Amino acid sequence: MSPSPLELQLQLLSFLIILAGIHLHVCSGDVGTAGQYTPPYLPTACYGNDVSEFPSSNLFASAGEGIWDNGAACGRQYLVRCISAVVPMTCRSGQTIQIKIVDRAVSSVSRPSRDGTTMVLSTTAFGAVANPSASSINIEFQQGMNEEPGNGTES
């Protein structure tokens, strides 16, 4: 006896769900935007002139108003990856970095390449995940462990 049309539809739907699950990347963080800024980076809203608070990797950022949280963002670590940009091929495929928030974007000494972004990455951090000639990128980010960020990692 052959399957009914309803059974065939259910089998097809099940197959499509399994196929989609295999091929789609599931987002595990938030989505936002990032600009970049150049030196001078001091003084900062978080640490004043204390250069010892900057990670040795130079992977740091200023917090946009959406994550500033009345200064609670200072010292937070975020995993960041570029997911898209206006210009195709801007993102460095597979690169995820861990950054430390050291400043507030609206009051940073150096002005960001674009206002109103979720975070403003140092030139080193921005260049690790995207072509540095871009003014802004779309990012996926999630709060990470509070430890010294290292170099970019493959994801």
C-alpha positions in Angstrom: 0.0 0.0 0.0 1.4 3.4 -1.0 1.6 6.4 1.5 -1.2 8.8 1.5 -0.7 12.4 0.2 -0.7 13.6 3.8 2.0 11.2 4.8 4.1 12.2 1.8 3.8 15.9 2.8 4.8 15.1 6.4 7.9 13.1 5.2 8.9 16.0 2.9 8.4 18.6 5.7 10.5 16.4 8.0 13.2 16.1 5.4 13.3 19.9 4.8 13.5 20.6 8.6 16.4 18.3 9.0 18.2 19.7 5.9 17.7 23.3 7.2 19.0 22.3 10.6 22.2 20.9 9.0 22.9 23.9 6.7 21.8 26.9 8.8 24.0 28.6 11.4 22.1 29.2 14.6 22.8 32.6 16.1 24.0 32.4 19.7 24.4 36.1 20.3 23.0 39.5 19.6 23.3 41.3 16.3 24.4 44.9 16.0 26.8 47.3 14.2 30.4 48.3 14.7 32.5 51.2 13.6 36.2 51.7 14.3 38.3 54.4 15.9 42.0 55.3 15.9 44.4 56.7 18.5 44.5 58.6 20.7 42.5 56.2 22.9 43.2 57.9 26.3 41.7 59.1 28.5 38.7 56.7 28.6 35.4 57.0 30.4 36.2 53.6 32.1 39.8 54.0 33.2 40.9 57.5 32.7 44.6 57.5 31.7 45.4 53.9 33.0 46.9 52.2 30.0 47.3 49.0 32.0 43.6 48.3 31.6 44.0 47.9 27.8 44.5 44.3 26.7 48.0 43.5 25.4 46.4 42.2 22.2 44.9 45.7 21.4 41.5 44.0 20.9 39.3 46.5 22.7 36.3 48.7 22.0 34.1 51.6 23.1 30.6 50.8 24.1 27.7 52.3 22.2 24.7 53.5 24.2 22.8 50.3 23.7 25.4 48.3 25.8 26.9 51.1 27.9 24.6 50.2 30.8 25.4 53.3 32.9 29.1 52.3 32.9 28.6 48.7 33.9 29.9 47.8 30.4 33.5 48.8 31.5 35.7 45.7 31.5 33.1 43.4 29.9 34.5 41.0 27.4 32.6 40.3 24.1 33.1 37.7 21.4 32.6 39.6 18.1 32.4 38.4 14.5 31.6 40.3 11.3 28.5 39.0 9.6 28.0 41.4 6.8 28.7 44.9 5.4 27.5 47.2 2.7 30.4 46.2 0.5 30.5 42.4 -0.2 33.6 40.5 0.9 34.3 43.0 3.7 34.1 40.4 6.5 37.1 38.1 7.3 35.4 34.8 7.1 35.5 32.6 10.2 37.2 35.2 12.4 35.8 35.7 15.9 37.7 37.9 18.4 37.3 38.6 22.1 37.4 42.3 22.9 37.3 44.3 26.2 35.2 47.4 26.7 37.4 50.3 27.8 35.4 53.4 26.9 32.1 55.0 26.0 31.7 55.7 22.3 29.9 59.0 22.6 32.6 60.5 24.8 35.7 58.9 23.4 38.6 61.2 22.6 38.9 59.8 19.1 35.7 60.0 17.0 34.2 56.7 15.6 34.0 56.1 11.9 30.2 55.9 12.3 28.0 57.3 15.0 25.3 55.3 16.7 26.9 51.8 16.4 26.6 49.1 19.1 30.3 49.3 19.6 33.4 51.0 18.2 36.3 48.7 17.7 40.0 49.6 17.9 41.7 49.6 14.6 43.4 46.3 15.5 40.1 44.7 16.5 38.3 46.0 13.4 41.0 44.8 11.1 40.9 41.3 12.7 37.3 40.7 11.6 36.9 43.0 8.5 38.6 45.0 5.8 39.8 48.1 7.6 38.8 50.4 4.7 35.1 49.8 5.7 33.5 52.5 7.9 31.1 50.1 9.6 30.0 46.4 9.7 27.2 44.3 11.0 28.3 42.1 13.8 27.2 39.2 16.0 28.3 39.5 19.5 27.9 37.9 22.9 29.3 38.6 26.3 32.3 36.3 27.0 34.5 35.4 29.9 36.2 38.3 31.8 39.8 37.3 31.1 42.6 38.8 29.0 41.5 38.6 25.3 43.9 36.8 23.1 44.3 36.8 19.3 41.4 36.0 16.9 40.2 32.5 16.8 38.7 30.4 14.0 35.0 29.8 14.6 
